Amino acid sequence: MNNVYFEGKEFARSYILPYTEMIDKESIFPEESFKKLNEKGFLKLLIPRQYGGHGKGLEEHAQACLAFAESCATTALCYMMHNVAVMCVLAHGSEELKEKIFTDIIKNGKFMALAYSEFGTGTNFYISGMTTEINGDYTTFNGSKSMVTSATYASYYLVLAPSVEEGKINNWVFPLETKGLSFEMAKWNGLGMRGNSSCPMNIDHVTLDSSLRIGEEGSGEEQVFNVVAPFFVTGLGAVYSGTAAHMFEIASNHVVDRQYPDGRTLSNIETVQVHIGNIYKHAAAAQTITLEAARAGANGEADALAKILAARIVASEAAIECGRLAMRVGGGKAYNKALPTERLLRDAYAGQIMAPSADVLAVWLGKALTGQMIP
Ligand SMILES: Cc1cc2nc3c(=O)[nH]c(=O)nc-3n(C[C@H](O)[C@H](O)[C@H](O)COP(=O)(O)OP(=O)(O)OC[C@H]3O[C@@H](n4cnc5c(N)ncnc54)[C@H](O)[C@@H]3O)c2cc1C
């Protein structure tokens, strides 16, 4: 893969966009797109070449998520979570775990998901209220996770659970078929991102051996802040930048197409031109800061954290603002759902509440810029 953004955009037009409306309407996971993501090598984007992957990093992760979100926010979000989970296994997993999971992704088209958030701790997803009981090499887990994107479709779920070391957590891999694992799909009824299947996961006396723990005992928090955070927060920035860009495309086409009986189009009206300019401005700002944050993160630059946090906030807010303005210029067509604008606006609303929420990130950004501890 040479230019992931352009290849991703082309891929999305052929294999993601055709399903975008249907997966929202029927609230079903984009299975066909995921089969193609496997066939065309996007599921192995971040897996190193030595395991048979493409060996790409944070910048290409952002480019792929951005490109996919320009066609479908839901599919981009599910894909983004997979990449984050892959990075955790890569950065902290044992060689045995890497071989097992990467082979399953590359050879069998399996993919991964993140089961972190809980009903109790909500947006503070790195604090787990689950219970764990150790018995020799085995650990038994009880508890539940509140919203798990790609639930029942992903083959491996990363689960944060308390460590035996007081106040610490572990990051575990729960294979889908594990005894005691169940999902409540009937409880997924999201406003937007409806193809995500983000339903609760119940963990009832699930017993795993320690080979499925990622990294050293008690290293979960380090993984969350060093691996999950950069890839997840940058990835969210890319997903919502792409959503904003998609809104610009829909709105700018509509104002040219919409013609009055006297021959004038919406695009001839100055107020509408200003709205289109503002939609473009927000979408372009979100995309620019997100790609810059990914670049800074990939190069380990000193201000990368601040840029990554800022990018995610800018992108979440831009997507909602672009949706508000796109609904305005879209008029009755947008309101009556002849345009996909309302779907995009519903998708955009997930951005501000997804953990760590835009409010939490605003606090973290202030802390990062003033040299304080995060969180
Ligand atoms: C589409 C979608 C997909 C998701 N997929 C996943 C997934 O795959 N895996 C996963 O683990 N989770 C997932 N989630 C869950 C998500 O990331 C959040 O954890 C969850 O939505 C937070 O839920 P809550 O209602 O308990 O938030 P609460 O903790 O009740 O927070 C609600 C709001 O209160 C404010 N707030 C709370 N605490 C603070 C604070 N300290 N500082 C400032 N403001 C604060 C914020 O405005 C926040 O948005 C998904 C969510 C959505 C919408």
Ligand as a Chemical Component Dictionary entry (heavy atoms), coordinates in Angstrom:
data_LIG
# 
_chem_comp.id                   LIG 
_chem_comp.type                 NON-POLYMER 
_chem_comp.pdbx_formal_charge   0 
_chem_comp.three_letter_code    LIG 
# 
loop_
_chem_comp_atom.comp_id 
_chem_comp_atom.atom_id 
_chem_comp_atom.alt_atom_id 
_chem_comp_atom.type_symbol 
_chem_comp_atom.charge 
_chem_comp_atom.model_Cartn_x 
_chem_comp_atom.model_Cartn_y 
_chem_comp_atom.model_Cartn_z 
_chem_comp_atom.pdbx_ordinal 
LIG C1  C1  C 0 -21.384 4.692  19.024 1  
LIG C2  C2  C 0 -20.684 4.285  20.280 2  
LIG C3  C3  C 0 -19.836 3.208  20.270 3  
LIG C4  C4  C 0 -19.163 2.819  21.426 4  
LIG N1  N1  N 0 -18.320 1.747  21.362 5  
LIG C5  C5  C 0 -17.622 1.395  22.456 6  
LIG C6  C6  C 0 -16.691 0.310  22.390 7  
LIG O1  O1  O 0 -16.507 -0.322 21.351 8  
LIG N2  N2  N 0 -16.027 -0.034 23.503 9  
LIG C7  C7  C 0 -16.183 0.624  24.657 10 
LIG O2  O2  O 0 -15.523 0.282  25.617 11 
LIG N3  N3  N 0 -17.063 1.659  24.766 12 
LIG C8  C8  C 0 -17.787 2.051  23.687 13 
LIG N4  N4  N 0 -18.687 3.078  23.771 14 
LIG C9  C9  C 0 -18.959 3.655  25.078 15 
LIG C10 C10 C 0 -18.410 5.067  25.218 16 
LIG O3  O3  O 0 -17.117 5.138  24.765 17 
LIG C11 C11 C 0 -18.570 5.695  26.598 18 
LIG O4  O4  O 0 -17.893 5.033  27.573 19 
LIG C12 C12 C 0 -19.934 5.748  27.045 20 
LIG O5  O5  O 0 -20.735 6.258  26.030 21 
LIG C13 C13 C 0 -19.994 6.665  28.281 22 
LIG O6  O6  O 0 -21.172 6.375  28.874 23 
LIG P1  P1  P 0 -21.845 7.062  30.135 24 
LIG O7  O7  O 0 -23.198 7.377  29.665 25 
LIG O8  O8  O 0 -21.727 6.183  31.311 26 
LIG O9  O9  O 0 -21.042 8.421  30.360 27 
LIG P2  P2  P 0 -20.860 9.228  31.694 28 
LIG O10 O10 O 0 -19.653 8.757  32.414 29 
LIG O11 O11 O 0 -22.150 9.256  32.442 30 
LIG O12 O12 O 0 -20.555 10.680 31.136 31 
LIG C14 C14 C 0 -21.605 11.500 30.542 32 
LIG C15 C15 C 0 -21.070 12.872 30.288 33 
LIG O13 O13 O 0 -20.724 13.516 31.523 34 
LIG C16 C16 C 0 -19.625 14.379 31.355 35 
LIG N5  N5  N 0 -18.501 13.930 32.200 36 
LIG C17 C17 C 0 -18.387 12.767 32.889 37 
LIG N6  N6  N 0 -17.231 12.728 33.569 38 
LIG C18 C18 C 0 -16.587 13.872 33.301 39 
LIG C19 C19 C 0 -15.328 14.425 33.721 40 
LIG N7  N7  N 0 -14.496 13.776 34.557 41 
LIG N8  N8  N 0 -14.969 15.643 33.240 42 
LIG C20 C20 C 0 -15.786 16.333 32.387 43 
LIG N9  N9  N 0 -16.994 15.856 31.986 44 
LIG C21 C21 C 0 -17.397 14.654 32.436 45 
LIG C22 C22 C 0 -19.279 14.324 29.860 46 
LIG O14 O14 O 0 -19.973 15.340 29.169 47 
LIG C23 C23 C 0 -19.800 12.950 29.452 48 
LIG O15 O15 O 0 -20.071 12.872 28.059 49 
LIG C24 C24 C 0 -19.358 3.510  22.631 50 
LIG C25 C25 C 0 -20.214 4.622  22.632 51 
LIG C26 C26 C 0 -20.861 5.018  21.484 52 
LIG C27 C27 C 0 -21.768 6.202  21.515 53 
# 
loop_
_chem_comp_bond.comp_id 
_chem_comp_bond.atom_id_1 
_chem_comp_bond.atom_id_2 
_chem_comp_bond.value_order 
_chem_comp_bond.pdbx_ordinal 
LIG C1  C2  SING 1  
LIG C2  C3  SING 2  
LIG C2  C26 DOUB 3  
LIG C3  C4  DOUB 4  
LIG C4  N1  SING 5  
LIG C4  C24 SING 6  
LIG N1  C5  DOUB 7  
LIG C5  C6  SING 8  
LIG C5  C8  SING 9  
LIG C6  O1  DOUB 10 
LIG C6  N2  SING 11 
LIG N2  C7  SING 12 
LIG C7  O2  DOUB 13 
LIG C7  N3  SING 14 
LIG N3  C8  DOUB 15 
LIG C8  N4  SING 16 
LIG N4  C9  SING 17 
LIG N4  C24 SING 18 
LIG C9  C10 SING 19 
LIG C10 O3  SING 20 
LIG C10 C11 SING 21 
LIG C11 O4  SING 22 
LIG C11 C12 SING 23 
LIG C12 O5  SING 24 
LIG C12 C13 SING 25 
LIG C13 O6  SING 26 
LIG O6  P1  SING 27 
LIG P1  O7  DOUB 28 
LIG P1  O8  SING 29 
LIG P1  O9  SING 30 
LIG O9  P2  SING 31 
LIG P2  O10 DOUB 32 
LIG P2  O11 SING 33 
LIG P2  O12 SING 34 
LIG O12 C14 SING 35 
LIG C14 C15 SING 36 
LIG C15 O13 SING 37 
LIG C15 C23 SING 38 
LIG O13 C16 SING 39 
LIG C16 N5  SING 40 
LIG C16 C22 SING 41 
LIG N5  C17 SING 42 
LIG N5  C21 SING 43 
LIG C17 N6  DOUB 44 
LIG N6  C18 SING 45 
LIG C18 C19 SING 46 
LIG C18 C21 DOUB 47 
LIG C19 N7  SING 48 
LIG C19 N8  DOUB 49 
LIG N8  C20 SING 50 
LIG C20 N9  DOUB 51 
LIG N9  C21 SING 52 
LIG C22 O14 SING 53 
LIG C22 C23 SING 54 
LIG C23 O15 SING 55 
LIG C24 C25 DOUB 56 
LIG C25 C26 SING 57 
LIG C26 C27 SING 58 
# 
